[in-house]
Amino acid sequence: MKQCLMAMLVACVLVLGFAVVAVNAQSGGDVSAACSSCHNLKRVCLMVGSKDKAGWEKTINRMVANGASVGNPGAMAGYLAGLAPGTGPCQ
């Protein structure tokens, strides 16, 4: 019984881990597509690691007000806030 529960727990953790990777990959593509439609990604990469989620939300909302098309600003802000400098679309 304990082995069965442990196997189920491990399976759940693996599924959640793959879901997080898939969401991050999608958010990275969203960032690349949305941001590069108006300017070079270097501009985004300079700020990676320096803003929290609220800071990225403010930036993304300003870009949307200027005409950017962003599917899910909250998810994009969370993705960008979680990046270390030199990672994500900056690789």
Rosetta blueprint (number, residue, H / E / L):
1 M L
2 K H
3 Q H
4 C H
5 L H
6 M H
7 A H
8 M H
9 L H
10 V H
11 A H
12 C H
13 V H
14 L H
15 V H
16 L H
17 G H
18 F H
19 A H
20 V H
21 V H
22 A H
23 V H
24 N H
25 A H
26 Q H
27 S H
28 G H
29 G H
30 D H
31 V H
32 S H
33 A H
34 A H
35 C H
36 S H
37 S L
38 C L
39 H L
40 N L
41 L L
42 K H
43 R H
44 V H
45 C H
46 L L
47 M L
48 V L
49 G L
50 S L
51 K L
52 D L
53 K H
54 A H
55 G H
56 W H
57 E H
58 K H
59 T H
60 I H
61 N H
62 R H
63 M H
64 V H
65 A H
66 N L
67 G L
68 A L
69 S L
70 V L
71 G L
72 N L
73 P H
74 G H
75 A H
76 M H
77 A H
78 G H
79 Y H
80 L H
81 A H
82 G L
83 L L
84 A L
85 P L
86 G L
87 T L
88 G H
89 P H
90 C H
91 Q L
